[in-house]
Every structure is written in C-alpha cells, then in structure tokens.
Amino acid sequence: MSFSIVGDARPNSFEFETEALIKPSGFREYDARWWFGHPGSAQLPELNLIGVQALGMGLGTLIRRLGAGPDIVTGHDFRSYSLSIKLALVSGLMAAGARVRDIGLALSPMAYFAQFALDTPSVAMVTASHNENGWTGVKMGAARPLTFGPEEMSALKAIVLAGDFDLVGGGSYDFIRDFRATYLDDLTRDKRIARKLKVVAACGNGTAGAFAPRALQRIGCEVIALDVELDHTFPRYNPNPEDMRMLHAIRDKVLASGADIGLGFDGDGDRCGVVDNEGNEIFADKVGVMLARDISSRHPNSTFVVDVKSTGLFHTDAMLRANGAVADYWKTGHSYIKRRVAELGAVAGFEKSGHFFFNPPIGRGYDDGLVTAIAICQMLDRSLGNSMADLYRALPLTFGTPTMSPHCADDVKYGVVERVVADFRAMKRDGMVFAGQKIADLITVNGVRVVADDGTWGLVRASSNKPELVVVVESPVSSQRRREMFEAVDAVLRRSPEVGAYNQTF
C-alpha cells in the first residue's frame, strides 16, 4: 500500500489528496459512521475518499480471514456523496480480492435481502441512516442475516489503522440491474390485504421514497405520499421516525387526509414509525407490543427480544402473559438485537428506535421498515374492524418519553455512562431514595435502567452512532412520576460537565 493512514488532515491540502484520512472514533460498536462533510460545511471531515479505499481494503481482508470468502454485496443510500464513497469502497474491496456485486441505490434491508437472493455471504451498505446531511457510514456483515458486532468492528479497526491488508488482487465487479424490482416482488408476494386502508407514507425525502409507496400500493393500500421526493438536503427534517418533527408532520397529514394510519421511514429504510388515525404519535415500542399481541395470538408461547429502551409492557401486559409470550430485554442496537433474535430463535425483536426484526414466516431475521409496515397493515386487516387508535387504546396506559439525546463527545461518553452506573449502584447499595422512592432494580445490560418501587424507570446509555447519550423514561403510574424520574436522572447526568443540551425533551 502506497499511502499512510492518518487521523487528521485538512481539505484543500496535499496531505488530504495523498493520505488516507480515517478518524478512529468512526469505528462504532456495530457499524461505521464519519462526518464526511458537504460543500459549505464548516466542520472538518473525519474521512476522505482515500480513507474509504483503505476501509474497503480492510473489509475485503477481514471477510476472507473470517472464512466468508471473497463475495460481497454493495449498495448506497441517496446522498450527494454516497455513490462516490461506495465506488471508493469498491476499489479497496477489489484490491483485497473481493468479488463485488453492486445493487446500486438501495435501502439497507434491500442489501441484506440481496445476500439471500444473490447467495452472497457478505454485505457493505454505504449509509449514514438517519444522521444529518454530511454524515456517511457503512453497515457490514459476513454471516447473513447478522451484521457486525463489537468483535468484528474491533478487528476491522485494527486491520485498517495498522494498514494490515491482504492485497491479493483478482477482484471483480458486477452491477446488478434493477434489483429494486426483485426486492419489491419478494417483499409484497402473497401479502395483499382485503381491508381498504388509506395510508400516509412519509419518507423525509430519504431513500425510502423510491420504495415505500410502491410496496404499500402493491399490497392494496391507498397511499398518500408525504415527502417522498428524493432530496439529499432533507429540506423539511431528517428522515428519522424517532424525531418528533417528522412524527408531527405525519400526524398533520393523517388528520388532514382522514387516513387510517401514518407510516414514517428513516433514511435507509430499516425503521418504521407510526401515527394512528386520530393523530396519536405511537412510540415504536408500543407498536411492538401491539404486534407481539397479534403474533402471539397466532403463535402461542412466542419469545420476543426487546431493547432496554422499550416499555415494561412486554413483561407485564396481561394479553401477552395469557398467550404465553416471553420477553427478553437486551442491549440496544440493531446488530445486538438481530444477533439475540437469532440466538434465541425468537419470533421477533423490537427496538424503541423502530428497528424490528422478524424471523420466518414473517421475515428473514434482519430489520426492514417495509416488512414492519406490511406486518402492521396485516395486523389491521385481521383486527375485525378496529382502528389503529382502538388497538392503541387497548394497551395498558403508561407515560413514556421520546428518545432524548444530550450531546456528549464520542471520546468521553462511555466514561460518563460508567460514572452514572457507579452512582446508581452506590445509591441502591446505600438504600437511598431516588425520584421519591427506593430503587427496586438496576438493569445494566446496556448502560443503566433504574427502576423505582412503583415500576417507574429511567434509562441512560451511550449512543452507538453519534456523540450523544440516550435518555428514556417511562411510568406506569402518572405523568407526574415520569417528570420526577426524568428530573432525577437529569440531575445525576449534570454532575458530569461533559453532558450538553438535549436534542428534544417532552
């Protein structure tokens, strides 16, 4: 290899055009994310195209060392720079002997599907998901339907930063034409519904706009399109179904059009958010409870994997208990939940972020926002005339928050969370009162979920994707208890000066 790996290089310089810029912190727990920048952005880039080539060399080296062979699927999302990044990645992969099968502009789940349809073990999907314009990243895997976890990401980071490449040559490139049609055909086969549903399909001008409306129309829905025109400037809001701005826009469209439901899709199409026919913005964990009720009524004694950000109803709901459903709370993160679903043979896995994972007969084990949307429409089709609002009202009442993310730099956020965990352990050990009650339980599988005697809980963890912490609160008692828990958790966070402002609250 004729270039060096550096962690810092300024644009418009000799070094930027001759050295591989890769900021080490971009290697996250289960995928990679870097600030690439765009014209006019003041923030310095963390990655350049030569760095992407080096990443491809490292990934091509790693998949062979893992025993997955040289074959790999590639795709890219709709951003002004994603195609260039993918082609740089492909050049690095080919230098390491990879046989690339490129499906072009794609959703992440379309790339995962291609692993099955093209009988190709590995995948590299260029996407920054719902991150703001200027971010890029790669979601990778070498054992379908799983994606990389911390072990593989650590190995990749070590290979790339050390320049430890096996540049065996002999790579090849094959572009797969019109793979979108193959994906949509598979997605909608035998899924047509009898009930006439009017559905708002909201895509935030992200990649899903080229896929979601067509898929919903094919299963028999009347589709009301909202922000489906592809526009990588994201002129209204980021395509993120956890973002209240997107949910509010969907709510307004549902109420104005008299739709039965509103469905929102994130930037790379692996998540789905829901607004009911009365304009209620339903957090994804509650949608997961509805789907778990529907699935367990048809498949008794089902196991569901749930992330630690999600509602306690998966454990306490009477209908789920009557159906013999078992909930397994696990680490937040699409790779973690996906892997846990596979390990346990669970029927499905649910994340509060909207990543849902369905094993056969519903899906193939990976997260696909369109599979989720179709499953929701099928649930409504089976609901004997009940509306989405009726199904929502049938759930036990709890008082939850959106996912709230105070800023915290990547290089300190895990240390902050460790201190928070230690603080809570000391409080529980000493029998201290927290948020007005004693601490009944601490769940530390991923950050810390502190549970009070009355079931009110608060979660603090480090974001795997951005320089942020993640805070979620829920109370089965009252909105006042929710507020008390949030203020108590926030007071603990404010002991660390590294914790900044929230992106949103409630």
C-alpha positions in Angstrom: 0.0 0.0 0.0 1.4 3.4 -1.0 -0.5 5.7 1.3 -0.4 6.2 5.0 -3.3 6.2 7.5 -3.9 9.4 9.3 -6.5 10.6 11.9 -6.3 14.3 10.8 -5.9 16.1 7.5 -7.3 19.4 6.3 -9.2 19.6 3.0 -7.6 21.6 0.1 -4.2 20.3 1.0 -1.6 18.0 -0.4 -2.0 15.6 2.5 -5.7 15.4 2.0 -5.2 14.1 -1.5 -2.4 11.7 -0.8 -3.1 10.2 2.6 -6.0 8.0 4.0 -7.9 10.1 6.5 -9.9 7.9 8.9 -10.8 9.2 12.3 -10.5 6.1 14.7 -13.7 7.0 16.6 -15.7 6.4 13.4 -15.5 2.7 14.1 -18.6 2.3 16.2 -19.9 -0.7 18.2 -21.7 -2.3 15.2 -21.2 -0.2 12.2 -19.1 2.8 11.0 -20.0 6.5 10.9 -18.0 9.5 10.0 -18.5 13.2 9.2 -17.6 13.4 5.5 -18.9 16.9 5.0 -20.6 18.7 2.2 -20.0 22.0 0.3 -20.2 24.9 2.7 -19.9 22.8 5.9 -17.6 24.3 8.5 -16.9 21.1 10.4 -13.7 19.4 9.3 -14.1 15.9 7.7 -13.2 12.7 9.5 -12.9 10.7 6.4 -11.7 11.2 2.8 -12.1 9.0 -0.3 -8.6 7.5 0.1 -9.7 6.6 3.6 -12.7 4.9 2.2 -10.4 2.9 -0.2 -8.4 1.8 2.9 -11.6 0.8 4.6 -12.5 -1.3 1.6 -9.1 -3.0 1.7 -9.6 -3.7 5.4 -13.1 -5.1 4.9 -12.0 -7.3 2.0 -9.2 -8.6 4.1 -11.4 -9.2 7.1 -14.2 -11.2 5.3 -11.6 -13.6 4.0 -10.0 -14.0 7.4 -13.4 -14.7 8.8 -13.9 -17.5 6.3 -16.7 -15.8 4.5 -14.9 -15.9 1.1 -14.5 -13.0 -1.4 -18.1 -12.4 -2.4 -19.8 -9.3 -1.1 -22.9 -7.2 -1.9 -22.6 -3.4 -2.0 -25.2 -0.6 -2.2 -25.6 3.0 -1.3 -28.2 5.4 0.0 -29.4 8.7 -1.5 -26.9 11.4 -0.5 -24.9 13.6 -2.8 -21.7 11.8 -2.0 -22.8 8.2 -1.3 -22.1 6.9 -4.8 -18.5 8.3 -4.8 -17.9 6.8 -1.4 -19.3 3.4 -2.5 -17.1 3.3 -5.6 -14.0 4.2 -3.5 -15.0 1.4 -1.1 -15.4 -1.0 -4.1 -11.9 -0.2 -5.4 -10.5 -1.1 -2.0 -12.5 -4.3 -1.8 -11.3 -5.4 -5.2 -7.7 -4.7 -4.3 -8.2 -7.2 -1.5 -9.6 -9.7 -4.0 -13.3 -9.2 -3.3 -15.9 -10.2 -5.9 -18.3 -7.3 -5.7 -22.0 -7.5 -6.6 -23.3 -3.9 -6.6 -27.1 -3.4 -6.4 -26.8 0.4 -6.8 -29.1 2.8 -5.0 -30.7 0.8 -2.2 -32.2 0.6 1.2 -30.2 -1.2 3.9 -32.7 -4.1 4.0 -32.6 -4.4 0.3 -28.8 -5.0 0.6 -29.5 -7.6 3.3 -32.1 -9.3 1.1 -29.5 -9.4 -1.7 -27.3 -11.6 0.4 -30.0 -14.2 0.2 -31.2 -13.6 -3.3 -27.7 -13.5 -4.8 -26.3 -16.2 -2.5 -23.6 -13.8 -1.3 -22.3 -14.1 2.3 -21.1 -10.6 3.0 -22.6 -7.1 2.7 -21.3 -3.5 2.8 -24.1 -0.9 2.6 -22.9 2.8 2.4 -25.4 4.8 4.5 -25.5 7.2 7.4 -29.0 6.1 8.1 -30.9 9.0 9.7 -27.8 11.1 10.5 -27.8 14.6 9.2 -26.6 15.5 5.7 -22.8 15.4 5.7 -22.5 12.1 7.6 -21.6 8.8 5.9 -21.1 5.3 7.1 -21.1 1.6 6.3 -23.2 -1.2 7.7 -21.4 -4.5 7.2 -21.9 -8.2 7.8 -20.3 -11.6 6.8 -22.9 -14.1 8.2 -26.4 -13.4 6.9 -28.7 -12.2 8.3 -26.3 -10.8 11.0 -24.3 -7.6 10.9 -21.0 -6.9 12.6 -20.9 -6.5 16.3 -18.1 -5.2 18.6 -15.7 -8.1 17.9 -15.8 -7.7 14.1 -15.7 -3.9 14.3 -12.6 -4.1 16.6 -10.9 -6.4 14.2 -11.7 -4.2 11.2 -10.5 -1.1 13.0 -7.2 -2.8 13.9 -6.6 -4.0 10.3 -7.4 -0.6 8.8 -5.4 1.6 11.2 -2.4 -0.7 11.0 -2.6 -1.0 7.2 -2.6 -4.8 7.7 -4.1 -5.6 4.3 -4.0 -8.7 2.3 -3.9 -7.1 -1.2 -4.2 -10.3 -3.2 -5.8 -8.8 -6.2 -8.1 -10.7 -8.5 -11.2 -8.8 -7.5 -14.2 -8.3 -9.8 -17.2 -6.1 -10.2 -20.7 -7.0 -11.3 -23.5 -4.4 -11.4 -27.0 -6.0 -10.8 -29.5 -4.1 -12.9 -33.0 -3.2 -11.5 -32.6 -5.1 -8.3 -35.3 -2.8 -6.8 -37.9 -4.8 -8.8 -36.6 -8.1 -7.4 -36.7 -6.7 -3.8 -40.2 -5.3 -4.2 -41.5 -8.5 -5.8 -40.2 -10.6 -2.8 -41.4 -8.1 -0.3 -45.1 -8.0 -1.4 -45.5 -11.6 -2.7 -48.7 -13.1 -1.1 -49.1 -10.1 1.2 -52.2 -8.5 -0.3 -54.8 -7.3 2.3 -58.6 -7.3 2.0 -59.3 -4.3 4.1 -59.2 -0.9 2.3 -56.6 1.1 4.2 -55.7 4.7 3.5 -52.0 5.1 4.5 -49.8 8.1 4.7 -46.3 7.1 3.6 -43.7 9.6 4.9 -40.1 9.3 3.9 -38.5 12.6 4.8 -37.0 12.9 1.3 -34.8 10.0 2.0 -34.1 6.8 0.0 -37.3 5.1 1.2 -39.3 7.5 -1.0 -38.3 5.3 -4.0 -39.6 2.2 -2.4 -42.2 2.5 0.4 -45.1 4.0 -1.6 -44.8 1.3 -4.3 -44.7 -1.5 -1.7 -47.8 -0.3 0.1 -49.7 0.2 -3.1 -48.9 -3.4 -4.2 -50.4 -4.9 -1.1 -53.6 -2.9 -1.7 -53.3 0.3 0.3 -54.4 3.7 -0.9 -51.1 5.7 -0.4 -51.0 9.4 0.5 -47.4 10.4 -0.2 -45.6 12.8 2.1 -42.0 14.0 1.4 -41.3 11.0 -0.9 -39.3 13.1 -3.5 -35.6 12.2 -3.1 -33.7 15.3 -1.9 -30.4 14.7 -0.1 -30.6 18.2 1.5 -33.5 16.9 3.7 -35.3 20.2 3.4 -38.0 19.7 6.0 -36.5 17.4 8.6 -34.2 14.4 8.9 -35.8 11.2 7.9 -35.9 9.8 11.5 -39.2 8.2 12.8 -38.0 8.9 16.4 -37.8 12.6 15.7 -40.9 14.5 16.9 -40.7 16.9 13.9 -41.2 14.0 11.5 -44.0 12.5 13.6 -45.8 15.8 13.9 -45.7 16.2 10.1 -47.2 12.7 9.7 -49.8 13.5 12.3 -50.9 16.6 10.4 -51.1 14.7 7.1 -53.1 11.9 8.7 -55.6 14.3 10.2 -55.9 16.4 7.0 -56.4 13.4 4.8 -58.5 11.2 7.1 -56.0 8.3 6.7 -56.3 5.1 8.7 -52.6 5.2 9.6 -49.4 7.1 9.0 -46.1 5.3 8.5 -42.7 7.0 8.6 -39.5 5.6 7.3 -35.9 6.5 8.1 -33.1 7.4 5.7 -32.1 3.9 4.8 -35.5 2.2 5.2 -34.7 -0.2 8.1 -37.1 1.5 10.6 -40.8 2.4 10.6 -42.6 4.9 12.8 -46.4 5.0 13.3 -49.2 7.6 13.8 -52.7 6.3 14.3 -55.9 7.5 12.7 -56.6 10.0 15.5 -53.2 11.6 15.2 -51.5 9.9 18.1 -47.8 9.5 17.6 -47.2 6.0 18.9 -43.7 5.2 20.0 -42.3 2.2 18.3 -42.1 0.1 21.5 -45.8 0.4 21.9 -46.3 -0.6 18.3 -44.1 -3.6 19.1 -46.5 -4.6 22.0 -49.4 -4.5 19.5 -47.6 -6.7 17.0 -46.5 -9.0 19.8 -50.1 -9.4 20.9 -51.1 -10.1 17.3 -48.3 -12.6 16.7 -48.6 -14.4 20.0 -52.3 -14.9 19.5 -51.4 -16.9 16.3 -48.2 -18.4 17.7 -48.6 -19.0 21.4 -45.5 -19.2 23.7 -43.5 -16.9 21.4 -40.3 -15.3 22.5 -39.7 -11.7 21.8 -36.4 -9.8 22.2 -36.8 -6.2 23.3 -34.2 -3.5 23.8 -33.6 -1.8 27.2 -35.1 1.5 26.0 -38.5 -0.2 25.5 -41.7 -0.2 27.6 -42.1 -2.5 30.5 -45.4 -3.7 29.0 -43.6 -6.6 27.2 -43.2 -8.1 30.7 -46.5 -7.0 32.3 -49.2 -7.0 29.6 -52.0 -9.4 30.6 -52.7 -10.4 27.0 -49.1 -11.3 26.3 -49.0 -13.3 29.5 -52.2 -15.1 28.6 -50.6 -16.0 25.2 -47.5 -17.4 26.9 -45.3 -14.8 25.4 -41.8 -14.4 26.9 -39.8 -11.1 26.7 -36.0 -11.0 26.8 -34.6 -7.5 27.4 -31.3 -6.9 25.6 -28.8 -4.3 24.5 -29.9 -1.5 22.3 -28.5 -1.7 18.7 -29.7 -3.3 15.5 -26.7 -5.8 15.5 -27.2 -6.7 19.1 -31.0 -7.4 18.8 -30.6 -9.1 15.4 -28.0 -11.5 16.9 -30.0 -12.1 20.0 -33.2 -12.9 18.0 -31.1 -15.5 16.0 -29.5 -17.0 19.2 -32.9 -17.5 20.9 -34.8 -18.4 17.8 -37.2 -15.6 18.8 -40.2 -14.9 16.6 -39.4 -11.2 16.6 -37.3 -8.5 18.1 -38.3 -4.9 18.8 -36.3 -1.7 19.5 -37.8 1.6 20.6 -36.0 3.2 17.7 -38.2 1.4 15.3 -35.8 -1.4 14.2 -38.0 -4.5 14.2 -36.7 -8.0 13.3 -38.9 -10.8 12.2 -37.9 -14.4 11.8 -39.8 -16.7 9.3 -42.6 -16.8 8.4 -42.7 -13.0 8.6 -39.2 -12.1 7.6 -35.6 -13.3 7.3 -34.2 -12.0 10.6 -32.9 -8.6 9.6 -34.5 -5.2 10.2 -36.7 -3.9 7.3 -39.0 -1.0 7.8 -41.2 -2.1 4.8 -41.6 -5.6 6.3 -42.7 -3.9 9.5 -45.1 -1.6 7.6 -46.7 -4.6 5.9 -46.9 -6.5 9.1 -48.8 -3.5 10.7 -51.2 -3.4 7.7 -51.8 -7.1 8.0 -52.5 -6.7 11.7 -55.1 -4.1 10.9 -56.5 -6.4 8.3 -57.0 -9.0 11.0 -58.3 -6.7 13.6 -62.1 -7.1 12.9 -62.7 -3.5 12.0 -60.8 -2.0 14.9 -58.8 1.1 14.0 -55.1 1.7 14.9 -56.4 4.1 17.6 -58.6 1.3 19.0 -55.6 -1.1 19.2 -53.6 1.6 20.9 -56.3 2.4 23.5 -56.5 -1.3 24.3 -52.9 -1.2 25.7 -52.5 -0.5 29.4 -51.8 3.2 29.9 -48.2 4.2 30.5 -46.5 7.5 30.4 -43.3 7.4 28.3 -40.9 9.9 26.7 -39.4 10.0 23.3 -35.7 9.1 23.0 -33.8 12.1 24.3 -30.2 12.6 23.4 -28.0 15.1 25.3 -24.7 15.9 23.5 -21.6 14.1 24.8 -18.4 13.7 22.8 -17.5 10.3 21.5 -14.2 10.1 23.4 -15.8 10.7 26.8 -19.4 9.4 26.6 -18.7 5.8 27.7 -16.7 7.1 30.7 -19.7 9.3 31.6 -22.0 6.4 31.5 -19.7 4.3 33.7 -19.8 7.1 36.3 -23.6 7.2 36.1 -23.8 3.4 36.6 -21.5 3.7 39.6 -23.6 6.4 41.1 -26.8 4.4 40.8 -25.1 1.3 42.2 -24.0 3.3 45.2 -27.5 4.7 45.8 -29.1 1.2 45.6 -26.4 -0.2 47.9 -27.0 2.5 50.5 -30.8 2.3 50.3 -31.1 5.9 49.2 -34.3 7.4 47.9 -34.2 8.3 44.2 -37.0 10.2 42.4 -39.1 9.9 45.6 -38.7 6.1 46.1 -36.2 3.5 46.8 -34.5 1.8 43.8 -36.1 -1.6 43.2 -33.8 -2.8 40.4 -30.9 -1.8 38.2 -30.6 -3.3 34.7 -27.1 -2.8 33.4 -27.0 -4.9 30.3 -26.6 -1.7 28.3 -25.9 1.5 30.3 -28.3 1.5 33.3 -32.0 1.3 33.6 -33.0 2.4 37.1 -36.4 1.0 38.3 -38.4 2.5 41.2 -40.7 0.6 43.5 -43.8 1.7 41.6 -42.3 0.5 38.2 -41.3 4.0 37.0 -37.9 3.7 35.3 -35.2 5.8 33.6 -32.5 4.7 31.2 -29.1 6.2 30.5 -26.8 4.8 27.8 -24.2 5.9 25.3 -25.4 6.3 21.7 -23.6 3.9 19.4 -24.0 6.1 16.4 -23.5 9.7 17.4 -21.7 11.9 20.0 -24.6 11.7 22.4 -26.1 9.9 25.4 -29.6 8.3 25.2 -32.2 9.0 27.9 -35.6 7.4 28.1 -38.2 7.5 30.9 -41.5 5.6 31.5 -44.0 5.5 34.3 -47.0 3.1 34.6 -48.4 5.5 37.3 -48.7 9.1 36.1 -47.1 11.8 34.0 -46.0 13.4 37.3 -44.0 10.3 38.2 -42.5 10.4 34.6 -41.4 14.0 35.2 -40.0 13.2 38.6 -37.9 10.4 37.2 -36.6 12.4 34.3 -35.6 15.3 36.6 -33.8 12.9 39.0 -32.0 11.2 36.2 -31.0 14.5 34.6 -29.7 15.7 37.9 -27.3 12.7 38.0 -26.2 13.5 34.4 -25.5 17.1 35.3 -22.8 16.0 37.7 -20.7 15.4 34.5 -19.9 18.7 32.8 -19.3 16.8 29.5 -23.0 16.3 29.1 -24.6 19.0 26.9 -28.1 20.0 25.8 -30.8 17.6 24.8 -31.9 17.3 21.1 -35.5 17.1 22.3 -37.5 16.6 25.5 -41.2 16.2 26.3 
